[in-house]
Amino acid sequence: MSRKTHKASPRSAALIRKGPAASRFAALGDPTRLSLLAKLARDQRQSISQLAHGSRLTRQAITKHLRVLERARIVRCTPAGRQRLYSLDPAPVHELRNYLDRISAQWDEALSRLRSFAESGPRS
């Protein structure tokens, strides 16, 4: 049984080459994928049918979004009989949060230095 591979778009391929954080941020930059992640965060493992329930998207569209999340290693897929069950891998999301916390701290420090400079008044 052969497995069909899917090529990434040139834009997403360039992001993947830039590093895992870039591809993960790109994957999270879509409202549909964020919605899928919210569903996966509530329930452990879900099939495509379960994820499609209550959505206006087709199962095929959801599958495409899940593949993007899977390539970014945010979502894991486990075969279970004839179904594929998807689950959230929280580790990459925590890594992104830690990255954003570091960037935020750097900005806070820079803004604090700017505030101190501005409040010190003109220098003679």
C-alpha positions as CSV (number, residue, x, y, z in Angstrom):
1,M,0.0,0.0,0.0
2,S,1.6,3.2,-1.1
3,R,1.2,6.5,0.7
4,K,0.6,9.6,-1.4
5,T,2.8,12.5,-0.4
6,H,1.6,16.1,-0.5
7,K,3.8,18.9,-1.6
8,A,3.8,22.1,0.5
9,S,3.1,25.3,-1.2
10,P,6.3,27.4,-2.1
11,R,5.4,29.8,0.7
12,S,5.0,27.2,3.4
13,A,8.0,25.3,2.1
14,A,10.1,28.4,2.6
15,L,8.8,28.8,6.2
16,I,9.6,25.2,7.0
17,R,13.2,25.8,5.9
18,K,13.4,28.8,8.2
19,G,12.9,26.6,11.2
20,P,10.2,24.8,13.3
21,A,9.0,27.9,15.0
22,A,8.3,29.7,11.7
23,S,6.3,26.7,10.3
24,R,4.4,26.3,13.6
25,F,3.4,30.0,13.7
26,A,2.4,29.8,10.0
27,A,0.3,26.7,10.8
28,L,-1.4,28.5,13.7
29,G,-2.1,31.6,11.6
30,D,-5.3,30.2,10.3
31,P,-8.6,30.5,12.2
32,T,-9.9,27.1,11.0
33,R,-6.7,25.4,12.3
34,L,-7.0,27.3,15.6
35,S,-10.6,26.0,15.9
36,L,-9.4,22.4,15.2
37,L,-6.8,22.8,17.9
38,A,-9.4,24.0,20.4
39,K,-11.5,20.9,19.7
40,L,-8.5,18.7,20.1
41,A,-7.5,20.4,23.3
42,R,-11.0,19.6,24.8
43,D,-11.0,15.9,23.8
44,Q,-8.0,13.6,23.6
45,R,-8.2,11.9,20.3
46,Q,-10.8,12.6,17.6
47,S,-11.5,11.3,14.1
48,I,-12.0,13.5,11.1
49,S,-15.8,12.9,11.4
50,Q,-15.8,14.0,15.0
51,L,-13.8,17.1,14.1
52,A,-16.1,17.9,11.1
53,H,-19.3,17.6,13.3
54,G,-20.9,21.0,13.6
55,S,-18.6,22.5,11.0
56,R,-19.5,23.9,7.6
57,L,-16.2,22.5,6.3
58,T,-16.1,19.2,4.4
59,R,-14.1,16.3,5.8
60,Q,-11.6,16.8,2.9
61,A,-11.0,20.4,3.9
62,I,-10.5,19.5,7.5
63,T,-8.1,16.8,6.4
64,K,-6.0,19.4,4.6
65,H,-5.9,21.6,7.6
66,L,-4.9,18.7,9.8
67,R,-2.0,17.8,7.4
68,V,-0.6,21.3,7.9
69,L,-0.8,20.9,11.7
70,E,0.7,17.5,11.4
71,R,3.6,18.7,9.3
72,A,4.2,21.4,11.9
73,R,4.2,18.6,14.5
74,I,1.5,20.3,16.5
75,V,-1.0,17.4,15.9
76,R,-0.3,13.7,15.9
77,C,-2.2,11.1,13.9
78,T,-2.7,7.5,15.1
79,P,-4.3,4.9,12.9
80,A,-7.1,3.0,14.6
81,G,-8.6,0.4,12.4
82,R,-10.0,2.2,9.3
83,Q,-9.9,5.6,11.1
84,R,-7.2,8.0,11.8
85,L,-7.4,9.6,15.2
86,Y,-5.9,13.1,15.7
87,S,-4.5,14.5,19.0
88,L,-2.8,17.7,20.1
89,D,0.9,17.5,20.9
90,P,1.2,20.2,23.6
91,A,5.0,20.3,23.6
92,P,5.4,22.4,20.5
93,V,2.7,24.9,21.7
94,H,4.6,25.2,25.0
95,E,7.8,25.9,23.1
96,L,6.1,28.6,21.1
97,R,4.7,30.1,24.3
98,N,8.2,30.1,25.9
99,Y,9.6,31.8,22.7
100,L,6.9,34.5,22.9
101,D,7.6,35.0,26.6
102,R,11.3,35.5,25.9
103,I,10.5,38.0,23.1
104,S,8.0,39.8,25.4
105,A,10.6,40.1,28.1
106,Q,13.1,41.6,25.6
107,W,10.5,44.1,24.5
108,D,9.6,45.0,28.1
109,E,13.3,45.6,28.9
110,A,13.8,47.7,25.8
111,L,10.7,49.8,26.5
112,S,11.8,50.2,30.1
113,R,15.2,51.6,28.9
114,L,13.4,53.9,26.5
115,R,11.1,55.2,29.3
116,S,14.1,55.8,31.6
117,F,15.9,57.7,28.8
118,A,12.8,59.8,28.0
119,E,12.1,60.6,31.7
120,S,15.7,61.6,32.4
121,G,15.1,64.7,30.3
122,P,17.5,66.5,28.0
123,R,21.2,66.0,28.5
124,S,23.5,69.0,28.6
